[in-house]
Amino acid sequence: MSGGGPRGERVYKGAVRVFSLTFVAVGLIVLVVTLANGGGVASVGVLMGLAFLAVGAGRLWIGSRMER
């Protein structure tokens, strides 16, 4: 990360959290819509929803571990 000091780092961490939470929300929405429309457990929508959830949650977890 180039200069920007503490403020730039806070902005970066905040942006990462926002994008991670957005991925979690998109994953939940995809899951709900897929299941509401009769999608099965192995349908593309369920798998994509789970993938989005995993990426978002994983990034949040990694971010929290790096702050320690």
PDB file of N, CA, C, O and CB in Angstrom:
ATOM      1  N   MET A   1       0.845  -1.164   0.000  1.00  0.00           N
ATOM      2  CA  MET A   1       0.000   0.000   0.000  1.00  0.00           C
ATOM      3  C   MET A   1       0.892   1.229   0.000  1.00  0.00           C
ATOM      4  O   MET A   1       1.830   1.321   0.791  1.00  0.00           O
ATOM      5  CB  MET A   1      -0.962  -0.003   1.210  1.00  0.00           C
ATOM      6  N   SER A   2       0.606   2.154  -0.868  1.00  0.00           N
ATOM      7  CA  SER A   2       1.419   3.365  -0.907  1.00  0.00           C
ATOM      8  C   SER A   2       1.050   4.269   0.253  1.00  0.00           C
ATOM      9  O   SER A   2       0.106   3.976   0.987  1.00  0.00           O
ATOM     10  CB  SER A   2       1.240   4.104  -2.244  1.00  0.00           C
ATOM     11  N   GLY A   3       1.767   5.348   0.430  1.00  0.00           N
ATOM     12  CA  GLY A   3       1.558   6.284   1.529  1.00  0.00           C
ATOM     13  C   GLY A   3       0.111   6.595   1.770  1.00  0.00           C
ATOM     14  O   GLY A   3      -0.731   6.166   0.980  1.00  0.00           O
ATOM     15  N   GLY A   4      -0.214   7.276   2.758  1.00  0.00           N
ATOM     16  CA  GLY A   4      -1.591   7.573   3.098  1.00  0.00           C
ATOM     17  C   GLY A   4      -1.748   7.552   4.595  1.00  0.00           C
ATOM     18  O   GLY A   4      -2.727   8.057   5.146  1.00  0.00           O
ATOM     19  N   GLY A   5      -0.770   6.961   5.243  1.00  0.00           N
ATOM     20  CA  GLY A   5      -0.736   6.951   6.684  1.00  0.00           C
ATOM     21  C   GLY A   5      -1.876   6.189   7.317  1.00  0.00           C
ATOM     22  O   GLY A   5      -2.524   5.358   6.681  1.00  0.00           O
ATOM     23  N   PRO A   6      -2.110   6.490   8.591  1.00  0.00           N
ATOM     24  CA  PRO A   6      -3.148   5.773   9.350  1.00  0.00           C
ATOM     25  C   PRO A   6      -4.545   5.963   8.754  1.00  0.00           C
ATOM     26  O   PRO A   6      -5.359   5.040   8.766  1.00  0.00           O
ATOM     27  CB  PRO A   6      -3.147   6.242  10.802  1.00  0.00           C
ATOM     28  N   ARG A   7      -4.815   7.150   8.240  1.00  0.00           N
ATOM     29  CA  ARG A   7      -6.150   7.400   7.670  1.00  0.00           C
ATOM     30  C   ARG A   7      -6.377   6.541   6.440  1.00  0.00           C
ATOM     31  O   ARG A   7      -7.454   5.967   6.277  1.00  0.00           O
ATOM     32  CB  ARG A   7      -6.321   8.889   7.310  1.00  0.00           C
ATOM     33  N   GLY A   8      -5.384   6.443   5.577  1.00  0.00           N
ATOM     34  CA  GLY A   8      -5.491   5.609   4.388  1.00  0.00           C
ATOM     35  C   GLY A   8      -5.683   4.142   4.731  1.00  0.00           C
ATOM     36  O   GLY A   8      -6.425   3.429   4.055  1.00  0.00           O
ATOM     37  N   GLU A   9      -5.018   3.698   5.775  1.00  0.00           N
ATOM     38  CA  GLU A   9      -5.155   2.306   6.202  1.00  0.00           C
ATOM     39  C   GLU A   9      -6.560   2.037   6.742  1.00  0.00           C
ATOM     40  O   GLU A   9      -7.138   0.983   6.477  1.00  0.00           O
ATOM     41  CB  GLU A   9      -4.102   1.967   7.273  1.00  0.00           C
ATOM     42  N   ARG A  10      -7.110   2.991   7.498  1.00  0.00           N
ATOM     43  CA  ARG A  10      -8.478   2.848   8.004  1.00  0.00           C
ATOM     44  C   ARG A  10      -9.480   2.791   6.871  1.00  0.00           C
ATOM     45  O   ARG A  10     -10.416   1.992   6.899  1.00  0.00           O
ATOM     46  CB  ARG A  10      -8.824   3.997   8.942  1.00  0.00           C
ATOM     47  N   VAL A  11      -9.282   3.646   5.863  1.00  0.00           N
ATOM     48  CA  VAL A  11     -10.179   3.651   4.704  1.00  0.00           C
ATOM     49  C   VAL A  11     -10.100   2.313   3.985  1.00  0.00           C
ATOM     50  O   VAL A  11     -11.128   1.757   3.597  1.00  0.00           O
ATOM     51  CB  VAL A  11      -9.825   4.806   3.736  1.00  0.00           C
ATOM     52  N   TYR A  12      -8.905   1.797   3.805  1.00  0.00           N
ATOM     53  CA  TYR A  12      -8.710   0.508   3.135  1.00  0.00           C
ATOM     54  C   TYR A  12      -9.411  -0.614   3.902  1.00  0.00           C
ATOM     55  O   TYR A  12     -10.146  -1.405   3.311  1.00  0.00           O
ATOM     56  CB  TYR A  12      -7.206   0.197   2.993  1.00  0.00           C
ATOM     57  N   LYS A  13      -9.186  -0.686   5.215  1.00  0.00           N
ATOM     58  CA  LYS A  13      -9.798  -1.737   6.026  1.00  0.00           C
ATOM     59  C   LYS A  13     -11.318  -1.619   6.008  1.00  0.00           C
ATOM     60  O   LYS A  13     -12.024  -2.627   5.962  1.00  0.00           O
ATOM     61  CB  LYS A  13      -9.279  -1.673   7.471  1.00  0.00           C
ATOM     62  N   GLY A  14     -11.815  -0.400   6.044  1.00  0.00           N
ATOM     63  CA  GLY A  14     -13.264  -0.189   5.969  1.00  0.00           C
ATOM     64  C   GLY A  14     -13.831  -0.643   4.639  1.00  0.00           C
ATOM     65  O   GLY A  14     -14.897  -1.257   4.588  1.00  0.00           O
ATOM     66  N   ALA A  15     -13.123  -0.344   3.566  1.00  0.00           N
ATOM     67  CA  ALA A  15     -13.578  -0.757   2.232  1.00  0.00           C
ATOM     68  C   ALA A  15     -13.576  -2.278   2.107  1.00  0.00           C
ATOM     69  O   ALA A  15     -14.488  -2.853   1.512  1.00  0.00           O
ATOM     70  CB  ALA A  15     -12.685  -0.135   1.139  1.00  0.00           C
ATOM     71  N   VAL A  16     -12.568  -2.925   2.658  1.00  0.00           N
ATOM     72  CA  VAL A  16     -12.509  -4.388   2.615  1.00  0.00           C
ATOM     73  C   VAL A  16     -13.695  -4.974   3.368  1.00  0.00           C
ATOM     74  O   VAL A  16     -14.310  -5.933   2.902  1.00  0.00           O
ATOM     75  CB  VAL A  16     -11.179  -4.905   3.216  1.00  0.00           C
ATOM     76  N   ARG A  17     -14.021  -4.411   4.521  1.00  0.00           N
ATOM     77  CA  ARG A  17     -15.172  -4.896   5.289  1.00  0.00           C
ATOM     78  C   ARG A  17     -16.474  -4.717   4.519  1.00  0.00           C
ATOM     79  O   ARG A  17     -17.315  -5.615   4.487  1.00  0.00           O
ATOM     80  CB  ARG A  17     -15.260  -4.170   6.631  1.00  0.00           C
ATOM     81  N   VAL A  18     -16.634  -3.547   3.897  1.00  0.00           N
ATOM     82  CA  VAL A  18     -17.854  -3.284   3.138  1.00  0.00           C
ATOM     83  C   VAL A  18     -17.994  -4.267   1.984  1.00  0.00           C
ATOM     84  O   VAL A  18     -19.073  -4.825   1.782  1.00  0.00           O
ATOM     85  CB  VAL A  18     -17.859  -1.845   2.611  1.00  0.00           C
ATOM     86  N   PHE A  19     -16.924  -4.489   1.224  1.00  0.00           N
ATOM     87  CA  PHE A  19     -16.993  -5.430   0.110  1.00  0.00           C
ATOM     88  C   PHE A  19     -17.220  -6.862   0.614  1.00  0.00           C
ATOM     89  O   PHE A  19     -17.949  -7.625  -0.020  1.00  0.00           O
ATOM     90  CB  PHE A  19     -15.703  -5.357  -0.727  1.00  0.00           C
ATOM     91  N   SER A  20     -16.616  -7.231   1.730  1.00  0.00           N
ATOM     92  CA  SER A  20     -16.818  -8.566   2.282  1.00  0.00           C
ATOM     93  C   SER A  20     -18.266  -8.767   2.705  1.00  0.00           C
ATOM     94  O   SER A  20     -18.865  -9.804   2.416  1.00  0.00           O
ATOM     95  CB  SER A  20     -15.887  -8.799   3.469  1.00  0.00           C
ATOM     96  N   LEU A  21     -18.822  -7.785   3.383  1.00  0.00           N
ATOM     97  CA  LEU A  21     -20.226  -7.874   3.795  1.00  0.00           C
ATOM     98  C   LEU A  21     -21.159  -7.875   2.590  1.00  0.00           C
ATOM     99  O   LEU A  21     -22.214  -8.508   2.621  1.00  0.00           O
ATOM    100  CB  LEU A  21     -20.583  -6.714   4.727  1.00  0.00           C
ATOM    101  N   THR A  22     -20.772  -7.168   1.528  1.00  0.00           N
ATOM    102  CA  THR A  22     -21.559  -7.175   0.300  1.00  0.00           C
ATOM    103  C   THR A  22     -21.562  -8.566  -0.318  1.00  0.00           C
ATOM    104  O   THR A  22     -22.599  -9.033  -0.790  1.00  0.00           O
ATOM    105  CB  THR A  22     -21.012  -6.146  -0.703  1.00  0.00           C
ATOM    106  N   PHE A  23     -20.417  -9.229  -0.318  1.00  0.00           N
ATOM    107  CA  PHE A  23     -20.353 -10.594  -0.838  1.00  0.00           C
ATOM    108  C   PHE A  23     -21.237 -11.530  -0.019  1.00  0.00           C
ATOM    109  O   PHE A  23     -21.931 -12.377  -0.582  1.00  0.00           O
ATOM    110  CB  PHE A  23     -18.902 -11.102  -0.838  1.00  0.00           C
ATOM    111  N   VAL A  24     -21.219 -11.384   1.303  1.00  0.00           N
ATOM    112  CA  VAL A  24     -22.073 -12.203   2.164  1.00  0.00           C
ATOM    113  C   VAL A  24     -23.547 -11.946   1.842  1.00  0.00           C
ATOM    114  O   VAL A  24     -24.331 -12.888   1.732  1.00  0.00           O
ATOM    115  CB  VAL A  24     -21.786 -11.908   3.658  1.00  0.00           C
ATOM    116  N   ALA A  25     -23.923 -10.679   1.693  1.00  0.00           N
ATOM    117  CA  ALA A  25     -25.311 -10.331   1.390  1.00  0.00           C
ATOM    118  C   ALA A  25     -25.737 -10.883   0.032  1.00  0.00           C
ATOM    119  O   ALA A  25     -26.832 -11.430  -0.099  1.00  0.00           O
ATOM    120  CB  ALA A  25     -25.497  -8.812   1.420  1.00  0.00           C
ATOM    121  N   VAL A  26     -24.883 -10.743  -0.973  1.00  0.00           N
ATOM    122  CA  VAL A  26     -25.205 -11.279  -2.306  1.00  0.00           C
ATOM    123  C   VAL A  26     -25.359 -12.798  -2.232  1.00  0.00           C
ATOM    124  O   VAL A  26     -26.265 -13.357  -2.850  1.00  0.00           O
ATOM    125  CB  VAL A  26     -24.101 -10.895  -3.340  1.00  0.00           C
ATOM    126  N   GLY A  27     -24.497 -13.461  -1.495  1.00  0.00           N
ATOM    127  CA  GLY A  27     -24.600 -14.905  -1.342  1.00  0.00           C
ATOM    128  C   GLY A  27     -25.916 -15.321  -0.707  1.00  0.00           C
ATOM    129  O   GLY A  27     -26.559 -16.270  -1.155  1.00  0.00           O
ATOM    130  N   LEU A  28     -26.315 -14.600   0.348  1.00  0.00           N
ATOM    131  CA  LEU A  28     -27.588 -14.900   0.999  1.00  0.00           C
ATOM    132  C   LEU A  28     -28.760 -14.666   0.059  1.00  0.00           C
ATOM    133  O   LEU A  28     -29.692 -15.469   0.008  1.00  0.00           O
ATOM    134  CB  LEU A  28     -27.753 -14.054   2.255  1.00  0.00           C
ATOM    135  N   ILE A  29     -28.713 -13.569  -0.683  1.00  0.00           N
ATOM    136  CA  ILE A  29     -29.794 -13.261  -1.622  1.00  0.00           C
ATOM    137  C   ILE A  29     -29.894 -14.335  -2.696  1.00  0.00           C
ATOM    138  O   ILE A  29     -30.994 -14.783  -3.020  1.00  0.00           O
ATOM    139  CB  ILE A  29     -29.574 -11.885  -2.268  1.00  0.00           C
ATOM    140  N   VAL A  30     -28.767 -14.749  -3.251  1.00  0.00           N
ATOM    141  CA  VAL A  30     -28.771 -15.790  -4.285  1.00  0.00           C
ATOM    142  C   VAL A  30     -29.343 -17.091  -3.715  1.00  0.00           C
ATOM    143  O   VAL A  30     -30.135 -17.763  -4.374  1.00  0.00           O
ATOM    144  CB  VAL A  30     -27.334 -16.024  -4.836  1.00  0.00           C
ATOM    145  N   LEU A  31     -28.942 -17.442  -2.496  1.00  0.00           N
ATOM    146  CA  LEU A  31     -29.473 -18.652  -1.873  1.00  0.00           C
ATOM    147  C   LEU A  31     -30.977 -18.574  -1.677  1.00  0.00           C
ATOM    148  O   LEU A  31     -31.701 -19.503  -2.036  1.00  0.00           O
ATOM    149  CB  LEU A  31     -28.794 -18.896  -0.539  1.00  0.00           C
ATOM    150  N   VAL A  32     -31.445 -17.488  -1.118  1.00  0.00           N
ATOM    151  CA  VAL A  32     -32.875 -17.334  -0.840  1.00  0.00           C
ATOM    152  C   VAL A  32     -33.690 -17.368  -2.126  1.00  0.00           C
ATOM    153  O   VAL A  32     -34.709 -18.056  -2.198  1.00  0.00           O
ATOM    154  CB  VAL A  32     -33.136 -16.024  -0.089  1.00  0.00           C
ATOM    155  N   VAL A  33     -33.249 -16.633  -3.138  1.00  0.00           N
ATOM    156  CA  VAL A  33     -33.986 -16.593  -4.405  1.00  0.00           C
ATOM    157  C   VAL A  33     -33.987 -17.966  -5.064  1.00  0.00           C
ATOM    158  O   VAL A  33     -35.010 -18.401  -5.593  1.00  0.00           O
ATOM    159  CB  VAL A  33     -33.375 -15.544  -5.357  1.00  0.00           C
ATOM    160  N   THR A  34     -32.852 -18.647  -5.037  1.00  0.00           N
ATOM    161  CA  THR A  34     -32.767 -19.977  -5.652  1.00  0.00           C
ATOM    162  C   THR A  34     -33.689 -20.965  -4.948  1.00  0.00           C
ATOM    163  O   THR A  34     -34.435 -21.697  -5.598  1.00  0.00           O
ATOM    164  CB  THR A  34     -31.321 -20.495  -5.620  1.00  0.00           C
ATOM    165  N   LEU A  35     -33.636 -20.983  -3.633  1.00  0.00           N
ATOM    166  CA  LEU A  35     -34.469 -21.926  -2.887  1.00  0.00           C
ATOM    167  C   LEU A  35     -35.948 -21.570  -3.000  1.00  0.00           C
ATOM    168  O   LEU A  35     -36.792 -22.465  -3.051  1.00  0.00           O
ATOM    169  CB  LEU A  35     -34.050 -21.957  -1.418  1.00  0.00           C
ATOM    170  N   ALA A  36     -36.275 -20.282  -3.038  1.00  0.00           N
ATOM    171  CA  ALA A  36     -37.675 -19.852  -3.177  1.00  0.00           C
ATOM    172  C   ALA A  36     -38.246 -20.236  -4.534  1.00  0.00           C
ATOM    173  O   ALA A  36     -39.453 -20.436  -4.666  1.00  0.00           O
ATOM    174  CB  ALA A  36     -37.791 -18.340  -2.979  1.00  0.00           C
ATOM    175  N   ASN A  37     -37.395 -20.341  -5.531  1.00  0.00           N
ATOM    176  CA  ASN A  37     -37.844 -20.710  -6.871  1.00  0.00           C
ATOM    177  C   ASN A  37     -37.695 -22.205  -7.149  1.00  0.00           C
ATOM    178  O   ASN A  37     -37.771 -22.631  -8.301  1.00  0.00           O
ATOM    179  CB  ASN A  37     -37.074 -19.923  -7.905  1.00  0.00           C
ATOM    180  N   GLY A  38     -37.487 -22.991  -6.112  1.00  0.00           N
ATOM    181  CA  GLY A  38     -37.468 -24.443  -6.260  1.00  0.00           C
ATOM    182  C   GLY A  38     -36.124 -25.043  -6.606  1.00  0.00           C
ATOM    183  O   GLY A  38     -36.064 -26.196  -7.035  1.00  0.00           O
ATOM    184  N   GLY A  39     -35.070 -24.318  -6.439  1.00  0.00           N
ATOM    185  CA  GLY A  39     -33.742 -24.864  -6.725  1.00  0.00           C
ATOM    186  C   GLY A  39     -33.359 -25.919  -5.718  1.00  0.00           C
ATOM    187  O   GLY A  39     -33.660 -25.798  -4.530  1.00  0.00           O
ATOM    188  N   GLY A  40     -32.698 -26.949  -6.191  1.00  0.00           N
ATOM    189  CA  GLY A  40     -32.270 -28.029  -5.314  1.00  0.00           C
ATOM    190  C   GLY A  40     -30.937 -27.725  -4.657  1.00  0.00           C
ATOM    191  O   GLY A  40     -30.316 -26.694  -4.917  1.00  0.00           O
ATOM    192  N   VAL A  41     -30.513 -28.632  -3.808  1.00  0.00           N
ATOM    193  CA  VAL A  41     -29.281 -28.446  -3.044  1.00  0.00           C
ATOM    194  C   VAL A  41     -28.058 -28.349  -3.961  1.00  0.00           C
ATOM    195  O   VAL A  41     -27.111 -27.624  -3.655  1.00  0.00           O
ATOM    196  CB  VAL A  41     -29.100 -29.596  -2.051  1.00  0.00           C
ATOM    197  N   ALA A  42     -28.075 -29.068  -5.074  1.00  0.00           N
ATOM    198  CA  ALA A  42     -26.920 -29.071  -5.976  1.00  0.00           C
ATOM    199  C   ALA A  42     -27.120 -28.140  -7.170  1.00  0.00           C
ATOM    200  O   ALA A  42     -26.407 -28.260  -8.167  1.00  0.00           O
ATOM    201  CB  ALA A  42     -26.647 -30.484  -6.468  1.00  0.00           C
ATOM    202  N   SER A  43     -28.073 -27.220  -7.086  1.00  0.00           N
ATOM    203  CA  SER A  43     -28.305 -26.314  -8.216  1.00  0.00           C
ATOM    204  C   SER A  43     -27.202 -25.256  -8.276  1.00  0.00           C
ATOM    205  O   SER A  43     -26.508 -24.998  -7.292  1.00  0.00           O
ATOM    206  CB  SER A  43     -29.699 -25.637  -8.100  1.00  0.00           C
ATOM    207  N   VAL A  44     -27.064 -24.664  -9.439  1.00  0.00           N
ATOM    208  CA  VAL A  44     -26.020 -23.657  -9.649  1.00  0.00           C
ATOM    209  C   VAL A  44     -26.211 -22.481  -8.697  1.00  0.00           C
ATOM    210  O   VAL A  44     -25.235 -21.967  -8.151  1.00  0.00           O
ATOM    211  CB  VAL A  44     -26.026 -23.165 -11.112  1.00  0.00           C
ATOM    212  N   GLY A  45     -27.442 -22.051  -8.491  1.00  0.00           N
ATOM    213  CA  GLY A  45     -27.709 -20.918  -7.599  1.00  0.00           C
ATOM    214  C   GLY A  45     -27.264 -21.175  -6.173  1.00  0.00           C
ATOM    215  O   GLY A  45     -26.684 -20.300  -5.531  1.00  0.00           O
ATOM    216  N   VAL A  46     -27.534 -22.366  -5.678  1.00  0.00           N
ATOM    217  CA  VAL A  46     -27.120 -22.701  -4.311  1.00  0.00           C
ATOM    218  C   VAL A  46     -25.598 -22.743  -4.224  1.00  0.00           C
ATOM    219  O   VAL A  46     -25.008 -22.223  -3.277  1.00  0.00           O
ATOM    220  CB  VAL A  46     -27.724 -24.059  -3.869  1.00  0.00           C
ATOM    221  N   LEU A  47     -24.973 -23.361  -5.211  1.00  0.00           N
ATOM    222  CA  LEU A  47     -23.510 -23.440  -5.188  1.00  0.00           C
ATOM    223  C   LEU A  47     -22.871 -22.051  -5.295  1.00  0.00           C
ATOM    224  O   LEU A  47     -21.893 -21.763  -4.605  1.00  0.00           O
ATOM    225  CB  LEU A  47     -23.010 -24.336  -6.330  1.00  0.00           C
ATOM    226  N   MET A  48     -23.421 -21.198  -6.153  1.00  0.00           N
ATOM    227  CA  MET A  48     -22.891 -19.833  -6.274  1.00  0.00           C
ATOM    228  C   MET A  48     -23.134 -19.031  -4.993  1.00  0.00           C
ATOM    229  O   MET A  48     -22.263 -18.283  -4.548  1.00  0.00           O
ATOM    230  CB  MET A  48     -23.535 -19.113  -7.476  1.00  0.00           C
ATOM    231  N   GLY A  49     -24.309 -19.190  -4.411  1.00  0.00           N
ATOM    232  CA  GLY A  49     -24.601 -18.503  -3.147  1.00  0.00           C
ATOM    233  C   GLY A  49     -23.636 -18.908  -2.051  1.00  0.00           C
ATOM    234  O   GLY A  49     -23.128 -18.067  -1.310  1.00  0.00           O
ATOM    235  N   LEU A  50     -23.388 -20.206  -1.956  1.00  0.00           N
ATOM    236  CA  LEU A  50     -22.435 -20.690  -0.954  1.00  0.00           C
ATOM    237  C   LEU A  50     -21.023 -20.183  -1.235  1.00  0.00           C
ATOM    238  O   LEU A  50     -20.273 -19.870  -0.310  1.00  0.00           O
ATOM    239  CB  LEU A  50     -22.441 -22.220  -0.912  1.00  0.00           C
ATOM    240  N   ALA A  51     -20.668 -20.103  -2.510  1.00  0.00           N
ATOM    241  CA  ALA A  51     -19.338 -19.595  -2.864  1.00  0.00           C
ATOM    242  C   ALA A  51     -19.194 -18.132  -2.453  1.00  0.00           C
ATOM    243  O   ALA A  51     -18.174 -17.745  -1.884  1.00  0.00           O
ATOM    244  CB  ALA A  51     -19.085 -19.751  -4.379  1.00  0.00           C
ATOM    245  N   PHE A  52     -20.213 -17.316  -2.740  1.00  0.00           N
ATOM    246  CA  PHE A  52     -20.166 -15.911  -2.336  1.00  0.00           C
ATOM    247  C   PHE A  52     -20.097 -15.782  -0.813  1.00  0.00           C
ATOM    248  O   PHE A  52     -19.332 -14.974  -0.287  1.00  0.00           O
ATOM    249  CB  PHE A  52     -21.392 -15.158  -2.876  1.00  0.00           C
ATOM    250  N   LEU A  53     -20.892 -16.575  -0.121  1.00  0.00           N
ATOM    251  CA  LEU A  53     -20.847 -16.555   1.345  1.00  0.00           C
ATOM    252  C   LEU A  53     -19.463 -16.927   1.866  1.00  0.00           C
ATOM    253  O   LEU A  53     -18.945 -16.284   2.779  1.00  0.00           O
ATOM    254  CB  LEU A  53     -21.893 -17.511   1.923  1.00  0.00           C
ATOM    255  N   ALA A  54     -18.875 -17.950   1.292  1.00  0.00           N
ATOM    256  CA  ALA A  54     -17.558 -18.403   1.744  1.00  0.00           C
ATOM    257  C   ALA A  54     -16.488 -17.344   1.501  1.00  0.00           C
ATOM    258  O   ALA A  54     -15.642 -17.099   2.361  1.00  0.00           O
ATOM    259  CB  ALA A  54     -17.174 -19.701   1.035  1.00  0.00           C
ATOM    260  N   VAL A  55     -16.527 -16.720   0.331  1.00  0.00           N
ATOM    261  CA  VAL A  55     -15.527 -15.685   0.020  1.00  0.00           C
ATOM    262  C   VAL A  55     -15.680 -14.496   0.971  1.00  0.00           C
ATOM    263  O   VAL A  55     -14.691 -14.009   1.519  1.00  0.00           O
ATOM    264  CB  VAL A  55     -15.664 -15.214  -1.455  1.00  0.00           C
ATOM    265  N   GLY A  56     -16.902 -14.034   1.167  1.00  0.00           N
ATOM    266  CA  GLY A  56     -17.124 -12.886   2.045  1.00  0.00           C
ATOM    267  C   GLY A  56     -16.761 -13.182   3.489  1.00  0.00           C
ATOM    268  O   GLY A  56     -16.066 -12.397   4.136  1.00  0.00           O
ATOM    269  N   ALA A  57     -17.234 -14.318   3.994  1.00  0.00           N
ATOM    270  CA  ALA A  57     -16.938 -14.683   5.381  1.00  0.00           C
ATOM    271  C   ALA A  57     -15.451 -14.961   5.574  1.00  0.00           C
ATOM    272  O   ALA A  57     -14.870 -14.591   6.594  1.00  0.00           O
ATOM    273  CB  ALA A  57     -17.757 -15.907   5.796  1.00  0.00           C
ATOM    274  N   GLY A  58     -14.843 -15.610   4.597  1.00  0.00           N
ATOM    275  CA  GLY A  58     -13.409 -15.892   4.694  1.00  0.00           C
ATOM    276  C   GLY A  58     -12.584 -14.619   4.724  1.00  0.00           C
ATOM    277  O   GLY A  58     -11.617 -14.514   5.479  1.00  0.00           O
ATOM    278  N   ARG A  59     -12.964 -13.660   3.909  1.00  0.00           N
ATOM    279  CA  ARG A  59     -12.216 -12.389   3.887  1.00  0.00           C
ATOM    280  C   ARG A  59     -12.396 -11.631   5.193  1.00  0.00           C
ATOM    281  O   ARG A  59     -11.447 -11.023   5.688  1.00  0.00           O
ATOM    282  CB  ARG A  59     -12.671 -11.510   2.707  1.00  0.00           C
ATOM    283  N   LEU A  60     -13.598 -11.658   5.757  1.00  0.00           N
ATOM    284  CA  LEU A  60     -13.815 -11.022   7.060  1.00  0.00           C
ATOM    285  C   LEU A  60     -12.974 -11.705   8.135  1.00  0.00           C
ATOM    286  O   LEU A  60     -12.385 -11.036   8.984  1.00  0.00           O
ATOM    287  CB  LEU A  60     -15.310 -11.066   7.444  1.00  0.00           C
ATOM    288  N   TRP A  61     -12.917 -13.020   8.100  1.00  0.00           N
ATOM    289  CA  TRP A  61     -12.152 -13.774   9.096  1.00  0.00           C
ATOM    290  C   TRP A  61     -10.660 -13.470   8.965  1.00  0.00           C
ATOM    291  O   TRP A  61      -9.983 -13.233   9.965  1.00  0.00           O
ATOM    292  CB  TRP A  61     -12.404 -15.289   8.941  1.00  0.00           C
ATOM    293  N   ILE A  62     -10.155 -13.476   7.743  1.00  0.00           N
ATOM    294  CA  ILE A  62      -8.741 -13.179   7.525  1.00  0.00           C
ATOM    295  C   ILE A  62      -8.416 -11.763   7.980  1.00  0.00           C
ATOM    296  O   ILE A  62      -7.386 -11.525   8.611  1.00  0.00           O
ATOM    297  CB  ILE A  62      -8.372 -13.360   6.043  1.00  0.00           C
ATOM    298  N   GLY A  63      -9.300 -10.825   7.656  1.00  0.00           N
ATOM    299  CA  GLY A  63      -9.089  -9.436   8.069  1.00  0.00           C
ATOM    300  C   GLY A  63      -9.043  -9.285   9.588  1.00  0.00           C
ATOM    301  O   GLY A  63      -8.236  -8.521  10.118  1.00  0.00           O
ATOM    302  N   SER A  64      -9.910 -10.013  10.283  1.00  0.00           N
ATOM    303  CA  SER A  64      -9.913  -9.915  11.740  1.00  0.00           C
ATOM    304  C   SER A  64      -8.654 -10.536  12.337  1.00  0.00           C
ATOM    305  O   SER A  64      -8.158 -10.057  13.357  1.00  0.00           O
ATOM    306  CB  SER A  64     -11.158 -10.593  12.316  1.00  0.00           C
ATOM    307  N   ARG A  65      -8.131 -11.588  11.721  1.00  0.00           N
ATOM    308  CA  ARG A  65      -6.911 -12.220  12.221  1.00  0.00           C
ATOM    309  C   ARG A  65      -5.694 -11.350  11.977  1.00  0.00           C
ATOM    310  O   ARG A  65      -4.747 -11.382  12.763  1.00  0.00           O
ATOM    311  CB  ARG A  65      -6.712 -13.578  11.571  1.00  0.00           C
ATOM    312  N   MET A  66      -5.696 -10.575  10.905  1.00  0.00           N
ATOM    313  CA  MET A  66      -4.549  -9.737  10.577  1.00  0.00           C
ATOM    314  C   MET A  66      -4.478  -8.493  11.465  1.00  0.00           C
ATOM    315  O   MET A  66      -3.413  -7.888  11.591  1.00  0.00           O
ATOM    316  CB  MET A  66      -4.606  -9.326   9.113  1.00  0.00           C
ATOM    317  N   GLU A  67      -5.595  -8.104  12.080  1.00  0.00           N
ATOM    318  CA  GLU A  67      -5.604  -6.920  12.938  1.00  0.00           C
ATOM    319  C   GLU A  67      -4.942  -7.197  14.282  1.00  0.00           C
ATOM    320  O   GLU A  67      -4.558  -6.259  14.980  1.00  0.00           O
ATOM    321  CB  GLU A  67      -7.033  -6.437  13.155  1.00  0.00           C
ATOM    322  N   ARG A  68      -4.804  -8.441  14.649  1.00  0.00           N
ATOM    323  CA  ARG A  68      -4.214  -8.778  15.959  1.00  0.00           C
ATOM    324  C   ARG A  68      -2.738  -8.548  15.987  1.00  0.00           C
ATOM    325  O   ARG A  68      -2.096  -8.782  17.011  1.00  0.00           O
ATOM    326  CB  ARG A  68      -4.496 -10.212  16.318  1.00  0.00           C
TER     327      ARG A  68
END
